[in-house]
Amino acid sequence: MKTAKINFGVESAETIFNAIIHGETTQTALYGFINRVGTNKRNTSKALELLKEHKLRLKRNARASRTVRTTLKPYSAELAKGRDVIDIIQPVLTAWRLHYTKQGIGLVNDQVLILKMVEAATELKKLTGEKVPDMATAG
């Protein structure tokens, strides 16, 4: 019989979770322990909950990754053909420039692009909670 790599009865939920994530033990071993002991101790239940949340997070990340790749696919093909990024986004820049012109704000394409990047940086800060480098001072 193999010796246990981790004692599920004494270790914290976080330790059990990390051991499973890093391959030191398995979720099957955890279930085996739960079945042998016949009870769901707080640490093992919490470890299972952490694993479930981790798997959901991985699933969401994979879905988001597929969405990004699908969205970028036609544009990546254009870049592979040697088209310039500005040429690809020109129609959208023009549409935004015309939108701002109707509001009485005259901008050139480069200003529209910078404005959209500033807006995107603000949105990124909201999503991550982390400071985004200032474009004017970075570089």
C-alpha positions in Angstrom: 0.0 0.0 0.0 1.3 3.5 -0.9 2.0 6.0 1.8 -0.2 9.1 1.6 1.5 12.2 0.2 -0.8 14.4 2.2 -2.9 13.8 5.3 -6.3 15.1 4.4 -7.4 14.8 8.0 -5.0 17.4 9.3 -4.1 19.7 6.4 -6.0 23.0 5.7 -8.3 23.3 2.7 -5.9 25.6 1.0 -3.0 23.1 1.4 -5.2 20.3 0.1 -6.3 22.4 -2.9 -2.7 23.4 -3.7 -1.5 19.8 -3.5 -4.2 18.7 -5.9 -3.6 21.6 -8.3 0.2 21.1 -8.3 -0.1 17.3 -8.8 1.1 16.2 -5.4 -2.1 14.3 -4.9 -5.4 13.8 -6.7 -9.0 14.7 -6.3 -9.7 10.9 -6.5 -7.5 10.4 -3.5 -9.4 13.1 -1.6 -12.7 11.4 -2.5 -11.2 8.1 -1.3 -10.3 9.7 2.0 -13.8 11.1 2.4 -15.4 7.7 1.7 -13.1 5.9 4.1 -13.5 8.3 6.9 -17.2 8.5 6.3 -17.5 12.2 7.0 -17.0 15.5 5.2 -14.7 17.4 7.4 -14.7 21.1 7.0 -11.2 21.2 5.4 -12.0 18.5 2.8 -15.4 20.1 2.0 -13.7 23.5 1.6 -11.0 22.0 -0.6 -13.7 20.4 -2.9 -15.4 23.8 -3.1 -12.1 25.5 -4.0 -11.5 22.9 -6.7 -15.0 23.5 -8.1 -14.4 27.2 -8.2 -11.0 26.7 -9.8 -12.5 24.4 -12.5 -15.2 27.0 -13.2 -12.6 29.7 -13.5 -10.6 27.6 -15.9 -13.7 26.9 -18.0 -14.6 30.7 -18.1 -11.0 31.6 -19.1 -11.0 29.0 -21.9 -14.4 30.3 -23.2 -13.1 33.9 -23.1 -9.9 32.8 -24.9 -11.9 31.1 -27.7 -14.1 34.2 -28.0 -11.0 36.4 -28.4 -9.4 34.1 -30.9 -12.6 33.8 -32.9 -13.0 37.6 -32.9 -9.4 38.2 -34.0 -9.3 35.4 -36.6 -10.2 37.5 -39.7 -8.0 40.4 -38.7 -5.0 38.1 -38.0 -5.4 36.7 -41.5 -5.2 40.3 -42.8 -2.1 41.0 -40.8 -0.6 37.7 -42.1 -1.2 39.1 -45.6 1.0 42.1 -44.7 -1.7 44.7 -44.2 -1.0 47.5 -41.8 -3.0 47.7 -38.6 -4.1 51.3 -39.4 -5.3 50.2 -42.8 -7.4 47.4 -41.1 -9.0 49.7 -38.5 -9.3 52.8 -40.8 -13.1 52.3 -41.4 -13.8 52.3 -37.7 -11.6 55.2 -37.0 -13.4 57.2 -39.7 -16.8 56.2 -38.3 -15.7 57.5 -34.8 -14.2 60.6 -36.3 -17.5 61.4 -38.1 -19.4 60.7 -34.9 -17.3 63.2 -32.9 -17.5 65.7 -35.8 -21.4 65.6 -35.5 -20.9 66.5 -31.8 -18.8 69.4 -32.8 -15.5 67.8 -31.8 -13.0 67.8 -34.7 -10.5 65.1 -34.3 -8.0 63.4 -36.6 -7.7 59.6 -36.8 -4.6 59.5 -34.5 -6.5 61.5 -31.8 -9.5 59.1 -32.1 -7.2 56.2 -31.7 -5.6 57.7 -28.6 -9.0 58.6 -27.1 -10.2 55.0 -27.6 -7.0 53.6 -26.0 -7.5 55.9 -23.0 -11.1 54.7 -22.7 -9.9 51.1 -23.0 -7.3 51.7 -20.3 -10.0 53.0 -17.9 -12.1 49.9 -18.6 -9.1 47.7 -18.0 -8.4 49.3 -14.7 -12.1 48.7 -13.7 -11.8 45.0 -14.7 -8.5 44.3 -13.1 -8.4 46.8 -10.3 -4.7 47.4 -11.2 -3.1 50.6 -12.3 -2.6 50.9 -16.1 0.6 52.5 -17.3 0.1 56.1 -18.5 0.7 56.3 -22.2 2.2 59.8 -22.1 4.9 58.8 -19.6 5.5 55.2 -20.5 8.2 54.4 -23.0 
